[in-house]
Amino acid sequence: MSPGASPRARRTIRGAAVALCGVLLGVTLGLGPAMAKTTEILAFGDSLTSGFGLPPAEALPTRLEAKLRADGLAVHIVNAGVAGDTTTDGLARLDWSLADKPEIVILELGANDALRGLDPTTVRANLDALITRIQKSGARLLLVGMLAPPNLGEEYQRAISTASTPSLQRRTACRFIPFCSRASLGTQG
């Protein structure tokens, strides 16, 4: 989301992302109100995860935890988002982030790779390695998709955007949530 987006557009996009993540976590990953213990969730990503430029209470992990708790689910979400991180940066810090043994990991990386014009093949390889390490840890995974900005041309946009698409999800057998934009939500801003 661009820093110049209107407050209304930001609220709409964050609200939709929280609702969609909540549904996916609650239904497809088997969270339910009858759970006896708190489920530990790691939100691992870049500024979209960390909430860069937002009050801490407005960051996606905080909002998602509040929504899931309001739905009666016992969850704790750790915000492991770092503004500016690329998939390479994520690989460098993943093992440290998995040390507390989360049960679920929400993986959201790749936008900064696209903004910097990094090689899509490298991005896909990094995402593969991230997914493999997360799955080897025993955590269930929710992969968040990414769309590249159009400034580097259609071919690059298509190549980098497909680095985190359903084909990667199918091959690695992880859950997938598509990128959510103002256009996909039918909003303007």
N, C-alpha and C positions, 0 to 999 in steps of 0.2 A: 504494500500500500504506500502510495507516495506521501511524503511529509506534508504536501499541500492539500491532501484530501480533506474534505469538509468534516467537521465533527460528526455530523449525521451519518455520512458515508462510513467513517471509522467505526461508529457504534453498530451500524448495520452489519458490516463485514465481521467485526469481532463477535457480535451476537450470533450470526449464522455459523461461524467457525466453532464457537463454543457448543451450540446446539448439535451440530453435525458430529463433532468429536464425542460429545456426550452420548449420543445415540450409538455410535460405533463402539465406544468403550463399553457401554452398558449392555448392549445386545450381542454384538459379535465376539467380544472377548470374554463374555460370561460373567460380568459383574452383576451382582444382585443384592437386594436388601437383606437377604437371609445370611449373608456372609458373616462369620464370627469374628474375623480379624480385619484390620485395615489393610487394604491393598496398596502397595507402594508402586507409584507410577513415576517414571523419569521422562520429563519433557526435554528432549535433546535437540537443539537446533541453533538458529541464528537470531537476529534481532526480531523476527516475526514471533519467535518463541519467547525471547527474553522480555519483550515489551519495551524495547528501546524507545525512549521519548514519551513513555506513558507513566502515569503514577503506578506504583507496584500493584495496587489493587485492581488495575485494569489489564494487567498482563494476562495472556491467554492461559497459562497454567493456573493462576489464581482464580480466574473466572470459571475455568472448567472444573476445578476442585469444588468451588462453591455450588455450581450447578449440580454436580453429581451428588454432593452431600444433601442438597435440597431435595434431590430425588430419592433420598434414603440410602445412598451407597456410602460405605465406609472406605474412603480413599484418602491418600495423601500424595500430592503431586509435587515433585521436586523440579524447580525451574533451572534447567541446565542449558539455557539459551545464552549464547555469547554473540553480541552484535558484531557483524563483520566476518563471522566464521565461514569458511569454505568447507567443502567435503574433506579436503586434506587436513584442515585444522581440526575438524571433528574427529578424524581418525586418530590424531595425535592425543586427544584427551578422552577418548571413549572408554578405555580400560579403567581409568581413574573414576569416571562417572558411573561405571557399572559395579564398582567395588561394594556398594551398599546393597547389591543384589535386588534391583527392582523386579517386580513381577511383570510389569508392562513397560514398554518403551515406546514413546511417540517420537518418531524420527522425522525432522523437518530441516533438511539442508539442501543446498544447491542454488538458491537464489543469488548468493554472492558470487558463485562460480560463473553464473550467467552474466551478472553485471560486469565482471572483469574479463569476459570473453575467453574463459578457460576452455581447454579442449574437452568436448563432450565425451570422448572415449575415456579420459581420465576421470571425469565426473562419474560416469557409469561404473568404472572399476572401483572408485572410492565408495560409492553407494553399495556396491556388491560386498566389499570388505566390511563396511559398517554393519550391514544386514547379517552377514555371516557371524561376526563377533557377537552381535546382540543375540542371535538365535542360539549360538553355542553357550551363552551365559544361562540359557534356560528361560529368558524373558520372552513373553509374547510381544509382538511388534505391530505397531500401526505406522505405516509409511505415509507421509504427507506429500502429495504431488507438488510440482512446481511448474510454472510457466515462465518462459524467458521474455524479457522486454523485446520489442521489435527493432530496436536501434541497430543491431548487428546483421540485419537481413533475415529473410524468411528461412533460408536454408539452415543458418545457425540456430535460429529460434526453434525450428522443428527438431534439430539434432539435440540440442541441450535440453529441451522440454521433455523429450522422450527418454532422457536419462532417469527420470523418476516417474514412469508411467505404469499402467496396469501390466505391461509385458514383464517388467522387472518384478512386480508383485506376484504375478503368476509363476514365474520361474523360481522365485525364492519362497513361495507359499506364505507370504505375510499379508496382513490386511492392508488395504489401500484407501486413502481418502483423497479425492481430487483437489487440485488447487481451487480456491474459492475467490473469485474476483467480483468487482462491482458489476461487470457485464454478466457474469453467470448468475448473479443474484437479481438482475433486472433493476439495479439502482444506478443512479448517476451521482457524480460528485466530484 
